[in-house]
């Protein structure tokens, strides 16, 4: 299983011969100017919520690739209105088996509106079960006690936001690792805008002191999970 970071909260997970792209906000990000969204060709696009910094490239990439979009029901209905029918709508707490493995949609505490002002339903995160591994993608969320529900999952990796201001920051992300009982963390949703800039050296030091493995990959960098 491999992951590639494309900035903000956009990541790709490659597993079981399939490419899963999460929250595609790439082309508007100046730091991701070397990434050509037309080369990504995912098989699936997973959308945590409707804000522009998570769906900016959703329509373009989906139309390029005809990827199946996994999302909450309201975003699915919005996509249908955009002429996109290759959608698998879910809701919080639901599981579904796909050809790469199982997806569970879990709670996130945030807000969600589509770029055109349409309702985006509830924000969400995902747990991916594939290749014998369990990977949690938190989406945009505050620290929430609901994360304790993942404590017994024995997660192998978790993607957590840590830019603060709009989501939890570094200190709350460390608390989240204890709630979810996961020792391998990949940070996301930081440095894209001035208000979510973090001190990466300080963040790494805090995670090391907490005994947690933190990765802060560069845009375009891949990691084995």
Buried (B, 14 or more C-beta within 10 A) or exposed (E): BEBBBBBBBBBBBBBEEBBBBBBBBBBEBEBBEEBEBEEBEBBBBBBBBBBEBBBBBBBBBBEBBEBBBBBBBBBBBBBEEEEBEEBBBBEBEBEEEBEBBEBBBBBBBBEBBBBEEBEBBBBBBBBBBBBEBBBBBBBBBBBBEBBEBBEEBEBBBBBBBBBBEBBBBBBBBBEBBEBBBBBBBBBBBBBBBEEBEBEBEEBBEBBEEBEBEBBBBEBEEEBEB
